Amino acid sequence: MNIGISGFPADTSEEEIREALEEFGAVVTSVMITPSEDPDRYVATVDIDTDKLGMKVIAEKINGTVWKGKRLVAMGYLYL
């Protein structure tokens, strides 16, 4: 299942995102950051080894969390 996360600083690495999500209990299989001309619009698509319920729980834990001084927004992608 995939979760999209935005709101993190532009200089954040894929490994930092992986480590942060693992602290939430996620088993991360891949991370892909999609850059933007607007650094506030970077999005990480994270593939997590879980089912729909697990994805929803992890997205809810992440959503609104302040990380590296920025408030994160997370949404599960059921269609990916």
Secondary structure, DSSP 8 states (H G I E B T S, - for coil): -EEEEE-S-TT--HHHHHHHHHHTT--EEEEEEE--SSGGG-EEEEEESS-HHHHHHHHHHHTT-EETTEE-EEEEES--
